[in-house]
Amino acid sequence: MATLYPARAIGVEKRLGTLAAGKVANLTAFTPDFKITKTIVNGNEVVTQ
């Protein structure tokens, strides 16, 4: 997983680094107190609470 600038630095910004159609979706959703509620890897939901 990489955000925009690290993705650019390693040459993968065309498929990682921002949320956009056609890019790999890797993200985690948190509650205000930082408990994980959902994790998505390669566009697939892997954890939901």
Backbone as a chain_set.jsonl record, in Angstrom:
{"seq": "MATLYPARAIGVEKRLGTLAAGKVANLTAFTPDFKITKTIVNGNEVVTQ", "coords": {"N": [[0.837, -1.173, 0.0], [0.446, 2.256, -0.717], [0.627, 5.812, -0.419], [0.104, 8.811, -2.401], [2.69, 10.269, -2.896], [4.774, 8.435, -2.006], [4.016, 6.348, -3.753], [4.574, 7.497, -6.25], [7.339, 7.765, -5.96], [8.214, 5.136, -6.059], [7.369, 4.39, -8.515], [4.723, 3.464, -9.082], [2.428, 4.95, -9.361], [0.393, 4.962, -11.264], [-1.325, 2.915, -10.675], [-1.658, 2.853, -7.915], [-1.986, 4.876, -4.893], [-3.856, 6.994, -5.02], [-7.43, 7.547, -4.741], [-9.3, 6.401, -7.283], [-11.168, 5.587, -10.249], [-10.429, 2.445, -11.63], [-8.037, 2.118, -10.309], [-6.128, 0.277, -7.832], [-7.854, -0.631, -4.93], [-7.039, -0.132, -1.764], [-7.691, 0.235, 1.472], [-8.477, 1.44, 4.806], [-11.066, 1.848, 7.137], [-11.833, 3.795, 9.974], [-13.137, 4.245, 13.348], [-13.897, 7.26, 15.272], [-12.253, 6.892, 17.51], [-10.206, 5.374, 16.556], [-10.65, 2.611, 16.076], [-10.701, -0.17, 13.973], [-13.052, -0.442, 11.402], [-13.561, -1.345, 8.858], [-11.753, -2.996, 6.313], [-10.276, -2.887, 3.174], [-8.787, -4.653, 0.612], [-7.138, -4.758, -2.4], [-9.558, -4.11, -3.596], [-11.366, -5.796, -2.392], [-13.418, -6.503, 0.37], [-12.105, -7.267, 3.471], [-12.174, -7.186, 6.248], [-14.701, -6.489, 8.52], [-16.437, -4.77, 11.027]], "CA": [[0.0, 0.0, 0.0], [1.231, 3.484, -0.776], [-0.072, 7.044, -0.734], [0.542, 9.382, -3.671], [4.115, 10.559, -3.086], [5.546, 7.189, -2.017], [3.702, 5.609, -4.977], [5.37, 8.125, -7.311], [8.76, 7.492, -5.729], [8.536, 3.766, -6.465], [6.908, 4.198, -9.886], [3.458, 2.735, -9.211], [1.331, 5.904, -9.196], [-0.704, 4.718, -12.209], [-2.274, 1.947, -10.124], [-1.775, 3.042, -6.465], [-1.644, 6.193, -4.366], [-5.032, 7.855, -4.915], [-8.691, 6.852, -4.983], [-9.802, 6.721, -8.618], [-11.644, 4.438, -11.019], [-9.393, 1.682, -12.291], [-6.872, 1.916, -9.448], [-6.264, -0.72, -6.777], [-8.453, -0.062, -3.722], [-6.534, -0.626, -0.484], [-7.977, 1.265, 2.466], [-9.019, 1.037, 6.097], [-11.953, 2.826, 7.759], [-11.702, 3.808, 11.432], [-14.035, 5.056, 14.167], [-13.155, 8.412, 15.799], [-11.235, 6.47, 18.476], [-9.234, 4.569, 15.802], [-10.932, 1.182, 15.963], [-10.923, -0.518, 12.57], [-14.404, -0.89, 11.092], [-13.574, -2.0, 7.555], [-10.493, -3.002, 5.57], [-10.438, -3.317, 1.789], [-7.5, -4.948, -0.021], [-7.343, -5.074, -3.823], [-10.969, -3.942, -3.913], [-12.177, -6.789, -1.685], [-13.568, -6.275, 1.799], [-11.523, -8.386, 4.206], [-12.518, -7.073, 7.663], [-15.8, -5.582, 8.841], [-16.84, -4.909, 12.426]], "C": [[0.883, 1.237, 0.0], [0.32, 4.668, -1.045], [0.618, 7.687, -1.928], [2.047, 9.564, -3.806], [5.001, 9.318, -2.971], [5.27, 6.357, -3.28], [4.477, 6.177, -6.161], [6.84, 7.749, -7.182], [9.149, 6.083, -6.18], [7.939, 3.4, -7.828], [5.616, 3.434, -10.075], [2.236, 3.647, -9.132], [0.188, 5.712, -10.188], [-1.724, 3.727, -11.657], [-2.496, 2.073, -8.623], [-1.603, 4.513, -6.107], [-2.788, 7.173, -4.231], [-6.275, 6.998, -5.121], [-9.223, 7.309, -6.332], [-10.25, 5.44, -9.309], [-10.472, 3.764, -11.719], [-8.137, 1.458, -11.467], [-7.179, 0.857, -8.397], [-6.822, -0.039, -5.527], [-7.923, -0.789, -2.496], [-6.797, 0.475, 0.531], [-8.541, 0.659, 3.73], [-9.863, 2.169, 6.644], [-11.872, 2.656, 9.273], [-12.847, 4.571, 12.081], [-13.235, 6.262, 14.661], [-12.081, 8.037, 16.825], [-10.29, 5.406, 17.886], [-9.422, 3.055, 15.883], [-11.26, 0.896, 14.498], [-12.35, -1.019, 12.382], [-14.477, -1.637, 9.772], [-12.187, -1.913, 6.939], [-10.765, -3.576, 4.189], [-9.054, -3.478, 1.181], [-7.777, -5.413, -1.446], [-8.816, -5.033, -4.211], [-11.903, -4.907, -3.217], [-12.21, -6.497, -0.198], [-13.051, -7.49, 2.552], [-11.836, -8.351, 5.696], [-13.665, -6.086, 7.8], [-16.197, -5.844, 10.278], [-18.159, -4.217, 12.641]], "O": [[1.935, 1.263, 0.638], [-0.644, 4.557, -1.802], [1.617, 7.161, -2.418], [2.633, 9.05, -4.76], [5.913, 9.16, -3.782], [6.184, 5.732, -3.819], [4.984, 5.419, -6.989], [7.503, 7.45, -8.175], [10.273, 5.858, -6.629], [7.996, 2.243, -8.245], [5.418, 2.812, -11.119], [1.129, 3.178, -8.866], [-0.897, 6.253, -9.971], [-2.866, 3.697, -12.116], [-3.427, 1.465, -8.093], [-1.13, 5.303, -6.923], [-2.716, 8.094, -3.418], [-6.192, 5.872, -5.611], [-9.56, 8.481, -6.502], [-9.772, 4.35, -8.995], [-9.629, 4.428, -12.323], [-7.261, 0.694, -11.872], [-8.342, 0.574, -8.107], [-6.323, 1.008, -5.112], [-8.311, -1.924, -2.221], [-6.188, 1.542, 0.456], [-9.018, -0.476, 3.739], [-9.439, 3.325, 6.625], [-11.845, 1.538, 9.789], [-13.458, 5.437, 11.455], [-12.017, 6.294, 14.492], [-11.108, 8.772, 16.998], [-9.662, 4.642, 18.619], [-8.454, 2.303, 15.768], [-12.01, 1.639, 13.866], [-12.807, -1.905, 13.104], [-15.358, -2.475, 9.582], [-11.524, -0.88, 7.031], [-11.405, -4.619, 4.051], [-8.24, -2.555, 1.224], [-8.553, -6.343, -1.669], [-9.27, -5.816, -5.045], [-13.114, -4.85, -3.426], [-11.173, -6.27, 0.425], [-13.495, -8.612, 2.309], [-11.771, -9.39, 6.354], [-13.61, -4.979, 7.262], [-16.286, -6.995, 10.706], [-18.68, -4.214, 13.756]]}, "num_chains": 1, "name": "protein.A"}
